[in-house]
Structure formats: C-alpha cells, structure tokens
Amino acid sequence: MSPVAEFDLRQTVISNTTFGPNEIKQIAAAISADYNNFRTLRDATNELAQQQSRTPAASARLGVCQYLVGRYSDAVQTLTNADGGALTNFYLAKAYMALDRYPEALKAFESAEKAGYNRDEVALARAEALRLSGDAAGSLKVLDNLSGAVEQTAEYLYQRAATVGALGEHPDEVVRLLERAIEIDPNHAGVLFGLALENDRHGNDDYARQLYERGAKHFPTHVGMLLNLGLLYEDIEHFERAKQCYLRILDAYPSHERARLYFKDADASRDMYYDEEARRRQDRLAQILNVPVSDFELSVRSRNCLQKMGIVTLGDLTRITEQELLSSKNFGETSLVEIREMLASKGLELGQFAASKWQDEPIYEPAAMSDDERALLDRPIADLNLSVRARKCMVRLGLTTIGELIRRTGDDLLECKNFGVTSLNEVREKLTAHGLKLRGD
C-alpha cells in the first residue's frame, strides 16, 4: 500500500498529533492523488473550527487548513490569534498574499524567518510577494542575494523566470529558466503553468493542454491553470472536462465570477451538436445566392434595371422587396414576374432575406482623424488585455488591430466558437474605456 493510501487526512487535521511542513505536504499529495480528498479536508477543517476550545497550536493547524481550502480571510483571523510560531507566520503571510495584502505578507514572512522557518523558502516567498505587488526589481534583488543549493531548485528557477517575465525583458531567458526547472522537477505546478502559458500564447494548444493537465493534478492548483485548461477543453468540445475544471475553482471559491460564468457557457455548449446535413444545406444555399443574375436569360429592360440598382447576384434579389424593385424607373409587373420565375427555379423568393440586409460598414477615413485617433485604431488588440477566451476569438477572426475590431458587430463576434455574452461584454467594456464601440452598438 502506498504512503498516500495509508495517510489519514481527517485525523491529521482534527487530532492533536504533530502538524508541520511534512503533514502539509502529505495533505497536498493526498488531494493530488484523489481530488475527492479536498472535500475531506474541507469537512475536517469545518469540524476543527467548531471545536469549542482550541490550543494555540490547534489554531495554527486550523489556520493553515483554512488557507489550503481557500478561506483566506478566516485563515488570517485564526493565524493572527495562534501560537506565533514559524509555521503560523509563514502561512499567515501566504494568506495575506492571497488577499493581495502584500505589505502585511512581507512583514509576516520576516516574522516567520525570525521564528526559525527555512531562510531560503522565506526568501523565495518574499520574492514572489514583491513581484506580485509590482516590485519586480525588488524581487530580482532578493533572488540575486541567494546562493548555494537553492539556486538549483525548481522553485528558485520558477521565481526567477516569473520575475524576468514581469520585468518585460529577455523572453527567451524566461523559457530557458522554465525548461531548466522542469528538468529538475517535472511536477512543479508553477513551472508547468509558466511553460503552458508560454505555449498557449504561441498557439501550441495541444502541448499547452498537456502541461496544464499535468499541473492541474497537483494541489493547490493555480486558478489560472484551471481556467485556461477549461478553455482549451472547450476548444476541442470536451465540455464535461471543461466544467470539471470550473467546478474545482468553485469548490474553493464559490463566488468566483469568471469560473461561474465559464461553467454556464460550457454547460450550454454541451447541449449543442453539429448538424452535418444542416451545414451542407447552408453551404448549398450560399453557393446559389452567389450565382450572378447574368447567368439567366432576362429581358433587356429587366437586366438594365437590375444593373442600375446594383443587383449582381441572386442573393441581392433575396434581400430586396417587390416594392423596392417596382419603385425603380421602367421596372414593371412584367419584369417582376420574370424575376420571380428566375428565383423560383432555384427555390428562392424575392425579399426572403430582406430582414437581414447587410448594413454598410462605417467608413474609416484616416485623413479625417487626429494623430491620436489614428494611433488608437492602429494599436494591436493585445493592448486591450482581453481574457484568453476573447483573445482566441480575435485570432480566429483574423483581427489584429483595434480598428479592425470596431468594424465588427456584436453578432459577428458571437458567431465565433466558444465566444459568449460574457466575452462580448468584456470586449465592450474594454472598448468603452477607450471611448470606442463595436459597429451597431
């Protein structure tokens, strides 16, 4: 029987036995081996929290477990009133980090080191806190001050890669550092996420998905890992797997808005199916609508009238009404009957698609714009900082600049695979921030 199988997670949480880094690693390993153990951890944590009287050591145990199940505010409150030891302060700092309270996190890390927590681990955690707070230069300084065996650990290489990436310099070095780290520890969740993200950004979806899957097996799992993996599953229409990714996020963070909305989108997409015959009918119709009217024997009068009205294909005739034709000079009932018969021979009717007549696109006249306006429309869509799902839609539609994007309607975007109302609202919000709108808004 494996060590994970022999490990009693519930007893580790609620009993008065030793509780430290080794036990925390065992908890993480148990959940990584079987995600159902997360619910065991959550239930045991609730059971411990309900105990009427707890020693300071028991409070430290409870606070760490609250951190592990994602109850960061509870963890802060519990650990603040715990034993003040090294483990307590270290996880108090991590809980502060999860709440984006970086100054308090840095102070707690300092207390953890003074209380005897591993110096190198504290330094790496401090480097992460500085980077996430926006001080990438400070993070790099902390890493530069480290030496010895820690420099050959996957965690050190991961933190250095993330910091170099945050500085916006040497993207090749970021990849090299991550590749070195994965050789040292093939299962390091942060490294797997970093490499997956790099491949995801460069369109290597299959490899990115494999890396995300490997990283998602480990606990605690990065929320971004699960969100991105869910999106990649949706791309290959594995909607049930996508839903499981979002549910794992909601297990720990029930109010996580993006996970909840993505889950709804995936659940709705699950019930959709691809109708091959309907698709073939649509393709045949498109071919017929593109047939030029010049292919038919028409009277000179009818031909001239259609030419004057700019009607070139059968599709043009399906988008115009009888009244509009009759309003044209020299177009009478005889020509109308002739047009009806021509369309009927192809199974079409005059004006049958008049309600979906294409609207003229807004004219983009650079000369009439200010330098700032032209510069804004020529900026890449990447400058809008869209989510992964929205960015993938832009790629599928071949849109690269903001100017190209605003020529599209909301309906145009909604036709893109896996692009729903949530993503559409996101695009609209980003454009509104720049004083722009989609066509038709």
ZIKA-V974985 format. One line per field, one symbol per residue. psi: psi as a letter, one per 30 degrees, with the letter a starting at -180 (. if undefined). Layout:
psi=???
//
This chain:
psi=kleeefkjeeeeeflglkjaeeeeeeeeeeeeejfffeeeeeeeeeeeffkekkleeeeeeeeeeeeeggieeeeeeeffgafgaeeeeefeeeeeefggieeeeeeeeeeeeefglkeeeeeeeeeeeeeffgieeeeeeeeffklaeffgleeeeeeeeeeeeefglieeeeeeeeeeefeejfgjeeeeeeeeeeeefggieeeeeeeeeeeffkkkkkeeeeeeeeeeeeeghieeeeeeeeeeefeeifgjeeeeeeeeeeeefefkljjeeeeeeeeeeeeeffkkfffljlleeeeeeeeefgjeleeeefgkleeeeffkkgjaeeeeeeeeeeeefgglkkgfgefgkkkkkkkjjefglleeeeeeffklffffhlleeeeeeeeefgkfleeeefflleeeeffkkgjaeeeeeeeeeeeefgglllkf.
//
